[in-house]
């Protein structure tokens, strides 16, 4: 005879109640929230290390397919990372010095804009454009306010970075905590790169078995939306910075490297880089001989960079699954800025891209969508 089924114990009986499960889940979530607040620095270090491992994993897989052992591939990635870190330090120091020079030069040169503005106003007046009586004063005042705000925000940071040692990188390295944190992140990323698949399997194994296929599916979608977007935007931002730098250098705009760096760095948020970089470039062009031609050339460079990004690079580098309409991107950035400021602007587009993938995967294929509620 088959054994009689055992009666549920008190825990199993209580667990049948959805209210008990809800209370337990809420309590666990609250405890995890409190714990994460206490160890947030460790979580941030792990997240950065995991991001490095995630971004490097496709390269490591490609090297393994070429019969290069993973350990040797990780060593190569670490060397590249350290070289890029050193190059970034030198670049930041050089660009910071150029930015300081640019910000110190702009207020002195704003006063020389009057003649150029007068010529433009006379030309527009001859063409019959009305309402230009106070335009000269308004333009100069707006330019002075822009330069003043830009200097107030950037000058203290840049001057601190270039003080005493003359190197932003050496200034950072003098802070032991930063060095320790970088080494910890690098060490964590090395272990994560070596055992990337095993770490992923362990993280998935924390979830109940019936949930694991769905967790794997969601992690794949997140990797497609967020990881693909992050890699693509880094490539696009690098192109924008180099393109603007070479273009401005070719037409003789001072501090071309600094402006190119600004345009590339801020282009991590789509469409923000050209706006940030174009304003100081136009102001500098106004102070040069042949100002009108210089301004036209500056505008042409930034428009061309934006067109190449929007029509060629973004559709090619970013996959079709994460390609978003420009209106959607702009609305997402505006909502992100209103909610979380600059961090919201950074997270807005990949979040919307992930939402688009989730809708295509789950909502558009659901019975609610096909048959109605």
C-alpha positions in Angstrom: 0.0 0.0 0.0 1.3 3.5 -0.8 2.2 5.6 2.3 -0.5 7.9 3.5 0.3 11.5 2.7 1.7 13.4 5.6 -0.3 16.3 7.0 1.2 19.7 6.6 3.1 21.2 9.5 2.2 24.5 11.0 4.7 26.4 8.8 3.3 24.9 5.6 -0.3 25.5 6.7 0.5 29.2 7.4 2.4 29.6 4.2 -0.7 28.7 2.3 -2.2 32.1 3.2 -1.4 34.8 0.6 -1.4 37.4 3.4 1.4 35.6 5.3 3.4 35.4 2.1 2.9 39.1 1.4 4.0 40.0 4.9 7.1 37.8 4.6 8.0 39.2 1.2 7.5 42.8 2.4 9.6 42.2 5.5 12.4 40.7 3.5 12.3 43.5 1.0 12.5 46.1 3.8 15.4 44.3 5.5 17.3 44.2 2.2 16.6 47.9 1.7 18.0 48.7 5.1 21.0 46.5 4.6 21.7 47.9 1.2 21.8 51.4 2.7 24.5 50.3 5.2 26.7 48.6 2.5 25.9 50.8 -0.4 29.6 51.5 -1.2 30.3 47.8 -1.4 27.3 47.4 -3.7 28.5 50.2 -5.9 32.0 48.7 -6.2 30.5 45.4 -7.1 28.2 46.9 -9.7 31.0 48.8 -11.3 33.2 45.7 -11.4 30.3 43.6 -12.8 29.8 46.3 -15.5 33.4 46.1 -16.5 33.2 42.3 -16.6 30.0 42.5 -18.6 31.4 44.9 -21.1 34.6 42.8 -21.5 32.9 39.5 -21.8 32.2 39.6 -25.5 35.9 40.3 -26.2 36.9 37.5 -23.9 34.5 35.1 -25.6 35.9 36.2 -29.0 39.5 35.6 -27.8 38.4 32.1 -26.5 37.0 31.2 -29.9 40.4 32.1 -31.3 42.0 29.6 -28.9 43.3 32.2 -26.4 42.9 31.0 -22.9 40.5 33.0 -20.8 43.2 33.9 -18.2 45.4 35.3 -20.8 42.5 37.2 -22.3 41.7 38.7 -18.8 45.3 39.7 -18.5 45.1 41.5 -21.9 41.9 43.2 -20.8 43.5 44.4 -17.6 46.5 45.8 -19.5 44.1 47.7 -21.8 42.1 49.0 -18.9 45.2 50.3 -17.1 46.4 51.9 -20.3 43.1 53.6 -20.9 43.0 54.7 -17.2 46.5 56.3 -17.6 45.5 57.8 -20.9 42.3 59.2 -19.4 44.3 60.8 -16.6 46.7 62.5 -19.0 43.8 63.5 -21.2 41.9 64.9 -18.3 44.9 66.9 -17.1 45.5 68.3 -20.6 41.9 69.1 -21.3 41.4 70.6 -17.9 44.2 73.0 -18.5 42.7 73.9 -21.9 39.3 74.4 -20.2 40.8 76.7 -17.6 42.4 78.7 -20.4 39.1 78.8 -22.3 37.1 79.9 -19.3 39.7 82.6 -18.4 39.8 83.8 -22.0 36.1 84.0 -22.7 35.1 86.9 -20.3 37.9 89.1 -21.7 36.8 88.4 -25.3 33.1 88.9 -24.8 33.7 92.6 -24.8 35.1 92.4 -28.4 31.8 91.0 -29.7 30.2 94.4 -30.1 31.7 95.1 -33.6 30.7 91.7 -34.9 27.2 92.0 -33.5 26.8 95.5 -35.0 27.7 94.2 -38.4 25.2 91.3 -38.1 22.5 93.7 -37.0 23.2 96.1 -39.8 23.0 93.3 -42.3 19.7 92.0 -40.9 18.3 95.6 -40.8 19.1 96.0 -44.5 17.2 92.7 -45.1 14.2 94.2 -43.4 14.2 92.3 -40.1 12.4 94.4 -37.5 12.8 94.7 -33.7 16.6 94.7 -33.5 16.9 97.9 -31.4 18.1 96.2 -28.1 19.5 93.1 -29.7 23.2 94.0 -29.3 22.9 94.6 -25.5 20.8 91.5 -25.0 23.2 89.2 -26.9 26.2 90.5 -25.1 24.4 90.2 -21.7 23.3 86.6 -22.5 26.9 85.7 -23.6 28.3 87.2 -20.4 25.7 85.3 -18.2 26.5 82.0 -20.0 30.2 82.4 -19.5 29.8 83.5 -15.9 27.6 80.5 -15.1 30.0 78.1 -16.9 33.0 79.5 -15.1 31.3 79.4 -11.6 30.5 75.7 -12.1 33.7 74.4 -13.8 36.5 76.7 -12.7 36.7 75.6 -9.0 36.7 71.9 -10.0 39.4 72.4 -12.7 41.6 74.5 -10.6 41.6 72.1 -7.7 42.4 69.3 -10.2 45.4 71.2 -11.5 46.7 72.6 -8.2 50.2 72.0 -6.8 51.1 68.9 -8.7 49.9 70.1 -12.1 48.3 66.8 -12.9 44.7 65.8 -12.3 45.7 62.1 -12.2 48.4 62.6 -9.6 46.0 64.7 -7.5 43.6 61.8 -7.5 46.3 59.2 -6.8 47.3 61.2 -3.7 44.0 60.2 -2.1 44.6 56.7 -0.7 40.9 55.9 -0.5 40.4 56.4 -4.2 43.4 54.2 -5.0 42.1 51.4 -2.7 38.7 51.6 -4.3 40.1 51.4 -7.8 42.2 48.4 -6.9 39.3 46.7 -5.2 37.1 47.3 -8.3 39.8 46.0 -10.6 40.4 42.9 -8.4 36.7 42.2 -8.3 36.4 42.6 -12.1 39.3 40.2 -12.7 37.6 37.5 -10.7 34.2 38.2 -12.3 35.8 38.1 -15.8 37.5 34.8 -15.0 34.3 33.1 -13.8 31.7 35.2 -15.5 29.4 32.3 -16.5 29.7 30.7 -13.1 28.9 34.0 -11.3 25.9 34.5 -13.5 24.7 31.0 -12.8 25.1 31.6 -9.0 23.1 34.8 -9.1 20.3 33.1 -11.1 20.4 30.2 -8.6 19.4 32.5 -5.8 15.9 32.7 -7.3 13.4 29.8 -6.9 13.7 27.2 -9.7 10.3 28.0 -11.3 11.4 31.6 -11.6 14.8 31.0 -13.1 13.8 30.7 -16.8 12.0 34.0 -16.6 14.9 35.6 -14.7 17.3 34.4 -17.5 15.0 35.8 -20.1 14.7 39.2 -18.3 18.5 39.3 -17.8 19.0 38.8 -21.5 16.6 41.6 -22.3 18.4 43.9 -19.8 21.7 43.0 -21.4 20.4 43.8 -24.9 18.8 47.1 -23.9 21.2 48.5 -21.2 24.5 46.8 -22.2 24.1 47.3 -25.9 23.1 50.9 -25.3 26.0 51.6 -23.0 28.6 50.2 -25.4 27.0 52.0 -28.4 26.9 55.3 -26.6 30.5 55.1 -25.6 31.5 54.5 -29.2 29.3 57.4 -30.4 30.5 59.8 -27.8 34.1 59.0 -28.7 33.3 59.7 -32.4 31.5 63.0 -31.5 34.5 64.2 -29.4 37.1 63.4 -32.0 35.0 64.7 -34.9 34.4 68.0 -33.2 38.0 68.4 -32.0 39.4 67.8 -35.5 36.8 69.9 -37.2 37.3 72.9 -34.9 41.1 72.5 -35.1 40.8 72.6 -38.9 39.0 76.0 -38.9 41.3 77.5 -36.3 39.0 77.6 -33.2 41.0 77.9 -30.0 40.8 75.2 -27.3 39.4 72.7 -29.9 40.4 69.7 -27.8 38.6 71.1 -24.7 35.4 71.7 -26.7 35.6 68.3 -28.3 36.1 66.7 -24.9 33.0 68.6 -23.6 30.9 67.6 -26.7 31.9 63.9 -26.4 31.6 63.6 -22.7 28.1 65.2 -22.5 27.0 63.2 -25.6 26.6 60.2 -23.2 23.2 61.9 -22.8 21.9 61.9 -26.4 21.7 65.3 -28.1 23.3 67.1 -25.1 26.9 67.0 -26.4 26.5 69.2 -29.5 24.5 71.8 -27.5 27.1 72.0 -24.7 30.0 72.1 -27.1 28.5 74.5 -29.7 28.0 77.5 -27.4 31.6 78.1 -26.3 32.8 77.3 -29.9 30.4 80.0 -31.3 31.5 82.5 -28.7 35.2 81.9 -29.5 34.4 82.2 -33.3 32.8 85.6 -32.7 36.2 86.9 -31.5 38.2 85.8 -34.5 38.7 87.5 -37.9 36.0 86.5 -40.4 33.6 85.8 -37.6 30.6 85.1 -39.8 32.4 82.5 -41.8 33.8 81.0 -38.6 30.4 80.8 -37.0 28.9 79.2 -40.1 31.7 76.6 -40.1 31.2 75.9 -36.4 27.5 75.4 -36.9 28.2 73.2 -39.9 30.6 71.0 -37.9 28.1 70.4 -35.1 25.1 69.9 -37.5 27.2 67.4 -39.5 28.3 65.6 -36.4 24.7 65.4 -35.2 23.5 64.2 -38.6 26.1 61.5 -38.8 25.2 60.3 -35.3 21.5 60.3 -35.9 21.4 58.9 -39.4 24.3 56.5 -39.6 26.0 55.7 -36.2 23.0 55.3 -34.0 21.0 53.0 -36.3 24.1 51.0 -37.1 25.7 50.7 -33.6 22.5 50.5 -31.6 20.5 47.4 -32.6 17.1 47.7 -34.1 15.6 46.4 -30.8 16.9 49.4 -28.9 16.5 52.0 -31.6 14.2 54.7 -30.4 12.6 57.6 -32.3 14.2 61.0 -31.6 11.0 62.3 -30.1 10.8 59.3 -27.7 14.5 60.0 -26.7 13.9 63.7 -26.0 10.8 63.0 -24.0 12.5 60.3 -22.0 15.4 62.7 -21.2 13.1 65.5 -20.2 11.2 63.2 -17.9 14.4 61.8 -16.4 15.8 65.2 -15.8 12.6 66.3 -14.0 12.6 63.2 -11.8 16.3 62.6 -11.0 18.3 65.4 -12.6 21.4 64.5 -14.5 21.3 60.9 -13.3 17.8 60.6 -14.6 19.0 61.9 -18.0 21.6 59.1 -18.1 19.2 56.4 -17.1 16.2 57.6 -19.1 17.0 56.2 -22.6 18.2 52.7 -21.6 15.2 52.4 -19.3 12.8 53.3 -22.1 14.7 50.9 -24.5 14.2 48.2 -21.9 10.5 49.1 -21.6 10.2 48.8 -25.4 11.7 45.3 -25.4 9.5 44.2 -22.6 6.4 45.5 -24.4 7.4 43.7 -27.6 8.2 40.5 -25.7 5.3 40.3 -23.3 2.5 42.9 -24.0 2.2 42.7 -27.8 2.2 38.9 -27.7 -0.3 38.7 -24.8 -4.0 37.8 -25.0 -4.9 41.2 -23.5 -3.3 42.9 -26.5 -4.5 40.6 -29.3 -8.1 39.9 -27.9 -8.7 42.9 -25.6 -9.3 42.9 -21.9 
